[in-house]
């Protein structure tokens, strides 16, 4: 074997396992000891899990928090307006430099895949896309950076962006994005969704859209998206991010639309950390949490993931590229504390996200790709509660990251 892992804890069965890896794949999983490979790791009881996935992010504007672009109101509207002025200042070198720091932080925390929404609009044209494509090329041997063409300022409002979206698909973008709730009304939102499907079907690519990131219950573009997905036979190929207006829908509306989302096999990506900060700011009493109705979606059988969205910028001043931190916040915000729900949340940046981004050989079984992490955890609740160090990060059987855990206590502290 090229690499063997000994004395690990299986992420699902929580039983001791020994793993043999050859040619980038898991060749053996055994409850009994196996012969040491060319390289070997003694896990010492650490959990072995498939590596983590960031399903919703904006890498080109990561790490741009500074005194010249602070969001004083903390609202999404102000953040978008600030960014419209800031984004035109970015060049490829700057984007690659900040992306490098961001990806290295993500790798350190066990993330090997990331989906990115890159602004395509009348301000930046294709400049941001060119920078992210360069970053993707730099890390292509160790990290999978998927790129979504994202029309931040709308399509019916900004017809120039329609042509730019088509160009983006010829210049490195892999999925088509959208933001229908930034159009004038639901009629124009429907037209944007039509345009997105026109592009996606012509290029035979999947769709990943920002949907209803607002407190206003008027916006139900998620329902339009579900209906269109079913009509076009695009089930299983569409992702809806944010979906925060559902926090303000009445129960009848909520149940009707969730049923359609399930039928359309749409994945919902909730972005609890940022939407807890952006949404509900206009509420004076009964302040809404302003996140997707995760418990109801899970109960209905919808595939749900959780995403970081932003990192240290005018949209969100926090974050550390840790999917377990995002999952922890999601559990808090969504009242997800039963054992079944905790397991579901732990799966969000792993198995659920793998299903969403189309990973075919992801998991912990013989024949799976050896994309793994070792973390000091004994269960799902332990992993989410402590968000422990990722001791090893392994891609295709190669050790990419090893984090040393060094803690010492003074002698007077009782053991």
N, C-alpha and C positions, 0 to 999 in steps of 0.2 A: 504493500500500500504506500502511496505517496505521503499520506498523512493519516494518523490515527488519533482519535480523541477517546480518552479513558475516564471512567468514573464520572460521567455526566448524568444530569437529570433530564429525562425526556420532557419536553414542554407540554405535552398533552397527557401522557399516562402518569407522569411524575415518578416513573420508575427508573432505577439506575440503568444506563446503557453505555455501550462502547461502540464507537463508530469508525469504520474504515473508509477512506476516501482514495479514489484512483481516477486519474484523468479528469479531474474536475467534478466528479459525481460521487454520490454516496453509494458505495458498493456493498457495505455490510453494516447492519445494526444488530447488535447482539446484547443479550442480558448477561452473557458470560464474557470473561476476559478474552481479548483477541491479541494477536502478536503485534508488537510495536512496528509502526511503519518507518519510512525513511525519516520522517519527522513525527514527533508525537507530542500530545498535550495531555497533561494530567489535570482534568477539570476540577478535581477535588470537590465534587458534589455540586458544582455550578450548573445552572440550567443551560441546555443547548436548545436553540430555537432557530427557525429560519430568520434570515436578516430582515431588517425593518425597511419600510417603504414610506416615503413622503408623497402623498397623492395630490397635494394642492399647494403650490408655492409660486412666488414671484421673485426669482433670483436676481433679475436685473436691477431691482431697487432695494436689495438687501444692504444693510449697513450704511445707510446714507443719512442717519439721524445726525443733525448738527443744528447750531443756533440759527442758521439762516433759513431753515425750512421746518420749524417747529409747528405742530398742529395745535393751536391754542384752544380751539373749541373741542378737540377730540372727536369730531364728527367725520363720517366718511366723505361727506361733500367737501369739507375743507381739505381733507387729505388728497382727494382727486384733483382739486384746483391747484394745490401746491405742487403736486407731482407733474401736472401739465407744464409748469414752468421749469421744473428741475430736470425732467427727463431729456430735454433737448441739449443739455450740457454733457451728457454721458458720451464717451467714446468707447470703442471696442476694448482698448487697453484697460480702461477703468472698470468696465463690466467684467472682464476676465479676472482682474485682480480681486475684486470683491467676491466674485463667484468662486474663486479658488479658496479663499478663506471660509466661505460658507460651506462648500463641499467638503473641505477637510474637517470642519466641525461636524458635519453630518456623518461622515465616515467614522469619526471617533466615537460616535454614539450608535454605530451599527446600521446606518442607512446605506443601502446600495442602489436604490432607485428613487427618482424624484420626477414628478410631473410639474412643469412650469408653464404658467400663463404669461406670455410676453406681449406687451402692449403693441398693437398695430393700429396706428391712427394718423391723423393729419399733422400731429406735432412731431413725432419721432420717425414717421415713415417706417422704414425697415431697419433703422440703425440699431435699435435695441435687439432685434432678432439677430442681426449680424454678430453682435457681441456675445449673445448666449450660444449661438452656433459655434463660435470660436471656443467658448468654455467647454461645450460638449465635446468638441474635438480634442481638447487638451486632456480630458479625463476619460476618454472613451474606453480605455483598456481596464479601468478599475471602477467605473461608475456610469450608470445609465441615466442620462438626462433627457427626458422626453419634453418636447416643446409643443405648446398649444398657441396658435394664433388667436390673440385676444383683443377684440375691438372695444377697448375701454370706454370710448365716447360714443358708442352706438353705431348703427349702420344706416337706418333710415334718417336719422338726424345728420349723419355725416356720410353722404354717398361716396365721397372720395375714398373712404375706408373700405368700401366693398372691393374696389379694384386692388387696393393694397392687400386685402386678405387673400385674394387669388394669387397675388405675387408672392405672398409669404409662403404659400403652400409649394411654390416652386423654388423656394430659397431656404429650406431647412425645417420649416414647421411640419409637424407630424399629425396633429389633430386640429380640428376647427373648434374655436371657442365662441362665446357670445355673452351678451349681457342685456337681455331683452327689457328688463325693468328700467334701464336707462333711456328707453325710448319715451315718446310723448305719452302714449296710452297703450292699452292692451291690443288695440288694432295694429299699431306699429310694432308692438312686441311680437305679434304673430308673424308679421312680415319679416322681422329680423330672423326669427326661427326658420322661416322658409328659405331665406338666403343662406343660412348656415347649413341647412340640409342640402341645398343645391351644390354648395362647394364640397361638402363631405361626400356626397354620393358620386360626384364627378371624379373625385380623387380616391374614392373607396377608402376613406379613413374614418376613424371614430370621432365622436363629438364630446366635448367637455366644457360646459358652460357655467358661468356665474348666473344664479337664478334667484330672483326675489330677495336680494340682500337689502331689505328695508323693513321698517316696522309697520308699514301701511298694508292693511289686509286687502286693499283693492287689488294688489298685485298677486295674480295667480298664474304667472307665466309657466310655473311648474306643470299646471294642468294642460296648457297649450303644448308644452314640450312632450308630455306623456302621450297626448292624443296624436301628435305628429309622428312620434317614434313608432307607435303602433301602426299608423296609416302607411308609413314608409317601410315597414318591416325591419326596423333598425333595433329591435329588442336586443339588449345585452351590449349595445355599442354606444350607449349614451350615459354621461355622468352629469349630475346637477350639483353644483357647489353652493354652499351657504344656506339657501332656502329658509331664510329667517322670517319672512312674512308669515309663515305658517304658525309662528308663535302667537299671532293675532287673529288667526282664523277661528270661526266658530266650529264646534265639534262636527257638525254635519258636513261642512265644507272640507274639513281636515280628513275625515274618514273617506269621503268620496275621492279626493285627490290621491290619498295614499293608496287606495285600491287601484287607481289607474297607474301609479308609479310602479307598483308591484307587477301589474300586468305588462307594462312596458319594459320590465327588467332594467330599470334605471338605477344606477348606483347614486346614492346621496353622500356627498362629502360635507360633514359638518366642520365648522371652523370655530370651535367654542372659545378659544382664548381671545381672538380678535373681536368676535361678535359680542362677547360679553362686555367689551369696552366700547364698541361703536354703537350698538343698538340700545334702545330704551332711554336715550339721553333726553328725549322730549317728554318722557313720562314724569308726572309730578306726584302721582300716587300709584300704587301697585306697579312699580317699575318692572317691566318685562325683562327676562333674561335674554331674549332676543336670539335664541339659537333654534336650529331645526328641532322638531319634535322627535328626538332620537329614540326614546322608549317606544313610542307608538310605531315608528318605522320598523324597528327591530321586531316588535311583536307581530307586525304584518308580514314579516319575511323579506323585507327590503334589505339589500346589501348596503351597509353603512360603513363609511371610513371616517377618519378624523385627520384634519390637515393643519399645518402650522400657518399657512397663508403668507405671513409677512414676518420680517425680522429687522428690528432696530431701524425703523424708518418713520415717515410721517403718518403711516396707517397704524403702526403698532410699535411701541417703543421697547418691547421686551422680546423674549424668545431666546432659545439656545440650540435650536435644531435638534431637539430630542423628541421623537415621536412618543416616548413613554410619558414625558411631561404633558404633551398635548392630550394623550389618552387619559391621564389623571384628571386634567381639568375638564375634559368631556364627561367623565363619570360624575364629577361634582355638579357640573352645570345641568346635566341631564337626569339627576336623581337616580343614577344607575349603580345600585349598591347590593342587589341580590347576588348570590354566587353565580347564577346564570348570566346576569348582566355584566358582572365583572369579567367573566370569561369572554363575553362578546366584545367588551371594550378592549381587552388585551389583544383580541384578534383583529381589531380595526386597522392598526398600522402593519399588520402581517397578512394573514390569510384573506381578509376582506379586501385589502388594498391590492393584493396579488391578483385576485379575481378581477378587480376593476381595471388594472393596467395590462391585463392579458398575459401574465406569466404562466407558462404552460407546464413547467417542471419545478414548481416551487413547493417546498415542504420538507418534512423530515421522514423520508421513507427511502428504501433502497431503490436506486435509479434516479432519485431527485438530484438536481444541481446542488453542489456543495457550497451554497451561499448561506452562511451560518453565523450566529453570534453565540458567545458564552457570556452569561451574566449571573451575578451572584443573587439568585432568587430561588425560592423553593415552591412558588405557586404564582398564579396570575395576580392575586391580591398583593403578594409580596413584591412582584415586579412593578406594579402600578404604584404601590404605596412608597417604596423606597427609591424607585427609578435608579437602580444600582448601576455601577460602572459596567460597561461592556468590556469584559476582560480580553476577549479576542473577537476580531471581525475577520471573517474568512470569505473570500470570493473565488468560486470555482476551484476550491481546494487550496488556494494560496492565502497565507496569513497576511492581511493588509495592515491590520492595526493590533497592537498589544498594549493594553492599558495596565500599568502597574498600580496596585492598590496598596498604599503604604499608610497605615495608621498605627500610631504608637501611643500608649497611655502611660502616664506617670505611675510609678510604683505604688503610690498611696491610694490610687483608685481601685476599689474592690473589683474583683473579677466575678 
